[in-house]
Amino acid sequence: MSRIRKQPQRMCVGCREMKNKRELVR
């Protein structure tokens, strides 16, 4: 939970899923 990033929770969730997928593929 970082207030520095001004992004909606929806984007956060999507970013998290994408990051997880990228990590798995890596």
Backbone bond lengths (Angstrom), bond angles and torsions (degrees), N, CA, C in turn:
res aa  C-N    CA-C-N  psi(-1)  N-CA   C-N-CA  omega(-1)  CA-C   N-CA-C  phi
1 M - - - 1.476 - - 1.538 109.44 -
2 S 1.292 118.08 88.65 1.477 120.10 179.89 1.528 109.88 -108.83
3 R 1.328 115.96 124.39 1.470 118.58 -179.02 1.539 109.16 -75.44
4 I 1.308 117.80 -18.10 1.483 119.55 -178.93 1.531 109.32 -58.82
5 R 1.310 117.10 -41.63 1.487 119.43 -178.33 1.526 108.69 -81.05
6 K 1.320 117.85 119.58 1.484 119.85 178.84 1.526 108.95 -93.37
7 Q 1.306 116.95 72.73 1.483 119.94 179.20 1.520 109.85 -129.21
8 P 1.320 117.45 144.88 1.467 121.71 179.71 1.524 111.42 -65.09
9 Q 1.312 115.82 157.18 1.483 119.08 -179.70 1.529 109.91 -61.52
10 R 1.314 117.09 -34.11 1.486 119.75 -178.30 1.534 108.43 -57.29
11 M 1.323 115.62 -50.86 1.475 118.94 -178.61 1.531 109.06 -61.72
12 C 1.307 115.75 -40.01 1.480 119.49 -179.05 1.537 108.78 -57.26
13 V 1.318 116.05 -49.05 1.476 119.93 -178.99 1.519 109.76 -60.19
14 G 1.321 116.51 -45.31 1.476 119.64 -179.06 1.529 109.59 -63.05
15 C 1.326 115.77 -45.28 1.479 118.95 -179.85 1.528 108.88 -59.29
16 R 1.312 116.32 -42.37 1.477 119.73 -177.25 1.539 109.14 -62.42
17 E 1.313 116.95 -44.29 1.483 119.47 -179.66 1.530 109.52 -63.09
18 M 1.315 116.24 -45.28 1.481 119.85 -179.12 1.529 109.23 -61.49
19 K 1.317 116.75 -43.97 1.479 119.83 -179.64 1.526 109.28 -61.02
20 N 1.314 116.95 -44.57 1.482 120.40 -179.58 1.524 109.33 -59.92
21 K 1.311 116.65 -45.84 1.484 120.11 -178.82 1.526 108.98 -61.96
22 R 1.323 116.81 -44.35 1.484 120.28 -178.96 1.527 108.86 -62.12
23 E 1.301 116.78 -41.99 1.483 119.29 -179.16 1.526 109.71 -62.64
24 L 1.319 116.66 -41.44 1.479 119.76 -179.28 1.526 109.52 -64.82
25 V 1.319 115.91 -43.79 1.480 119.72 -178.48 1.523 109.24 -65.09
26 R 1.337 115.91 -39.67 1.465 119.31 -177.51 1.508 108.54 -54.52
